[in-house]
Amino acid sequence: MVRRGYVLSYDHTHRVPRWASWHASPAYRAVPDRDVSRWGRFHTDPDITNPVEDDDFDGLFRTADNFARGHIVPYYISGGDRDGDSLGAADAEGDELVDLDDACTVFEIMYMSNIAPQYHYRFNGSGGLWYELETALRDLIDSQDAEFHVIAGTVFGAQDVQFVGPANDQTIGVPDMFFKIVVTDAGPIGFLFTHRRQLIPEACPLEAELVDCIVPISVIENVSGLDFFSSLGPTESGFETIDGLAAWQTVTGTP
């Protein structure tokens, strides 16, 4: 599904994104205030058959697993004047809708089809690895005018999948693992995170350091069944074998 701010492949079996891809740049950081209800509200995706609804997650945050509505494509890249008419989605205070087309970019990122159950305190929220990587990328965009192309998605084992949702319709799959590939000027950097369970040893546990989650692109391809960068032709192999850790150290300026 081609949206205004991203492209997404939806997993109808588990009712979460299979993968999504987007461009993160300084121009897209001018987002409306999400605390204003118009922008912070989740929406049912009209293009999905049997769509997940916002209230399907009601009560999940208060369970022992502490599930949040975890964005695959993050809210923080939903801004900017994407249609080139010198108007953004909202006024300076975020209260008023100004440009409908750019507002739709924000609304589409708040579609429930862009959401998967994520442990909040251990993964999606402050201190969690998903939060840490999103924050690091956001900080690089803001401090260095960096821009990235990103691919992220979910991984499920063949058996013993956990499903959550309303008591009478627990059909939303909890991903066993998540991945994220960040394409930088120094090369692509792949991250593979254990979430519910570690399907392969290369995936980092929830308590790991972020740099310990960097894996070769081939590892993510093998466990996800996806083939990234195939349109690069003969250069694909060389592109995918760039040292992700060295690229991350270059981009972040860390030893």
C-alpha positions in Angstrom: 0.0 0.0 0.0 1.5 3.3 -1.1 0.8 6.1 1.3 1.8 9.7 1.3 4.6 9.2 3.8 5.5 5.5 3.5 4.9 2.2 1.7 3.6 -0.8 3.7 3.0 -4.5 3.2 0.2 -5.7 5.5 0.2 -9.2 7.1 -3.5 -10.2 7.1 -2.8 -13.4 9.0 -1.4 -11.6 12.1 -3.1 -8.2 11.4 0.1 -6.2 11.7 2.5 -4.7 9.2 4.8 -7.2 7.6 7.2 -4.4 6.6 7.1 -0.7 5.9 9.6 1.6 4.2 9.9 5.4 4.5 12.2 8.4 4.1 13.2 10.3 7.2 14.5 13.8 6.7 14.7 17.2 8.4 11.9 18.5 6.2 9.5 15.9 7.7 10.3 16.7 11.3 7.8 19.6 11.4 5.0 17.5 12.9 1.8 18.7 14.5 1.6 18.4 18.3 0.5 14.9 19.0 -1.0 15.9 22.3 -3.7 17.7 20.3 -6.4 15.1 19.9 -6.9 15.6 16.2 -3.3 14.4 15.6 -2.9 11.9 18.4 -6.0 9.9 17.6 -5.5 6.4 16.0 -7.6 5.6 12.9 -9.1 2.5 11.3 -7.5 1.9 7.9 -10.3 2.1 5.3 -8.2 0.0 2.8 -7.9 -3.1 5.0 -10.5 -5.9 5.0 -11.3 -6.8 8.7 -9.2 -3.9 10.0 -7.8 -3.6 13.5 -9.6 -0.8 15.4 -8.2 1.4 18.1 -10.3 0.0 20.8 -9.1 -3.6 20.0 -6.1 -2.5 22.1 -8.1 -1.3 25.1 -6.8 -2.8 28.3 -3.7 -4.4 26.8 -1.4 -1.7 28.3 -2.6 -2.7 31.8 -1.8 -6.4 31.3 1.3 -8.1 32.6 2.8 -7.8 29.0 2.1 -4.1 29.0 1.4 -3.8 25.3 1.5 -0.4 23.5 0.2 0.5 20.1 3.7 0.4 18.5 4.3 2.3 15.3 6.3 0.8 12.6 6.6 4.0 10.7 7.2 6.6 13.5 5.0 9.7 14.0 8.0 12.0 14.1 8.6 11.8 10.3 4.9 12.6 9.4 5.3 16.4 8.9 6.5 18.7 6.2 5.0 20.4 3.2 4.9 17.2 1.0 2.6 18.7 -1.7 4.8 21.8 -2.2 2.1 24.4 -1.6 4.0 26.2 1.3 1.4 25.0 3.8 1.8 22.4 6.5 -0.8 20.1 8.1 -1.5 22.4 11.0 -1.1 25.9 12.4 1.8 26.7 14.8 -0.2 25.6 17.8 -1.3 22.4 16.2 -5.0 23.3 16.9 -6.2 24.0 13.4 -6.1 21.9 10.2 -4.4 24.0 7.5 -3.5 21.7 4.6 -5.7 18.6 4.0 -3.2 16.7 1.9 -0.4 17.1 4.5 -2.9 16.3 7.2 -3.7 13.0 5.5 0.1 12.2 5.7 -0.2 12.4 9.5 -3.6 10.6 9.6 -2.2 7.7 7.6 0.8 7.2 9.9 -1.9 7.0 12.7 -3.7 4.1 10.9 -3.9 1.0 13.0 -2.5 -0.9 10.0 0.8 0.7 10.9 0.7 -0.6 14.4 1.9 -3.8 16.1 1.7 -4.8 19.8 5.0 -3.9 21.5 6.1 -4.2 25.1 6.0 -0.6 26.3 8.3 -0.5 29.3 10.7 -3.0 27.9 10.8 -2.1 24.2 8.6 0.7 22.9 8.9 3.2 25.7 11.8 5.1 27.3 14.8 2.7 27.9 13.6 0.2 25.4 15.7 -0.7 22.3 13.0 0.3 19.7 12.6 3.7 21.5 16.4 4.1 21.7 17.0 3.6 18.0 14.1 5.9 17.0 15.4 8.5 19.4 19.0 8.2 18.0 17.8 8.6 14.4 15.6 11.6 15.4 18.5 13.3 17.2 20.8 12.8 14.2 18.2 14.3 11.9 17.8 17.3 14.1 21.5 17.9 15.1 23.2 17.0 11.8 20.5 17.5 9.1 20.9 13.8 8.4 18.4 11.9 6.4 17.8 8.2 6.1 15.8 5.6 4.2 14.4 3.1 6.6 12.8 -0.4 6.3 11.2 -2.0 9.4 9.0 -4.9 10.1 7.9 -7.9 12.1 9.0 -11.5 12.3 6.9 -14.5 13.5 7.8 -18.0 14.2 6.0 -20.8 12.4 4.2 -22.0 15.6 3.1 -20.9 19.0 2.2 -17.3 18.1 0.7 -15.2 20.8 -2.6 -13.4 19.8 -4.2 -10.5 21.7 -7.2 -8.3 21.4 -10.7 -8.2 22.7 -11.8 -11.3 24.7 -14.0 -12.5 21.9 -11.6 -11.7 19.1 -7.9 -12.3 20.1 -6.5 -12.3 16.5 -3.8 -9.6 16.6 -0.4 -11.3 16.5 2.4 -10.3 18.9 5.6 -10.3 16.9 8.4 -12.6 18.1 11.0 -10.2 16.7 11.3 -6.8 15.0 13.8 -5.6 12.5 14.9 -2.2 11.2 17.3 -1.4 8.3 18.7 2.1 8.2 20.2 3.2 4.9 22.9 5.9 5.6 25.6 7.6 3.6 28.0 5.1 5.1 25.9 2.1 4.1 22.9 0.0 5.3 22.7 -0.9 9.0 20.6 -3.8 10.1 19.1 -4.2 13.5 17.3 -7.4 14.7 15.5 -7.3 18.1 14.1 -10.1 20.1 10.6 -9.2 21.3 8.4 -12.1 22.5 11.0 -14.8 21.9 14.4 -15.2 20.3 14.0 -17.2 17.1 17.6 -17.1 16.1 20.8 -16.5 18.1 21.8 -13.4 16.2 18.8 -11.4 17.5 19.6 -9.3 20.5 17.7 -9.7 23.8 15.5 -7.0 25.2 18.3 -6.1 27.7 21.1 -5.7 25.1 23.0 -2.6 24.2 21.8 -1.1 20.9 25.1 -1.8 19.1 24.8 -5.4 20.0 21.6 -5.6 17.9 23.4 -4.8 14.6 23.4 -7.8 12.3 24.2 -8.4 8.6 21.4 -7.7 6.2 21.5 -11.4 5.1 20.5 -12.4 8.6 17.3 -10.3 8.5 16.6 -11.6 5.0 16.9 -15.2 6.1 14.6 -14.9 9.1 12.0 -12.6 7.5 11.9 -14.2 4.1 12.3 -10.8 2.4 14.9 -9.8 -0.2 16.1 -6.3 0.3 17.7 -4.0 -2.4 17.2 -6.6 -5.1 16.8 -3.8 -7.7 20.5 -2.9 -7.2 21.4 -5.8 -9.5 25.1 -6.8 -9.4 25.9 -4.2 -6.7 23.4 -5.7 -4.2 25.8 -8.1 -2.7 28.5 -5.5 -2.0 26.0 -3.1 -0.6 24.5 -5.6 1.8 27.9 -6.8 3.1 29.0 -3.4 4.3 30.1 -3.6 7.9 27.0 -2.3 9.7 28.7 -1.6 13.0 31.4 0.4 11.3 28.7 2.3 9.4 26.9 3.0 12.6 30.0 4.3 14.3 30.7 6.6 11.4 27.2 8.0 11.3 27.0 8.5 15.1 30.6 9.5 15.6 31.1 6.8 18.3 34.2 4.6 18.7 
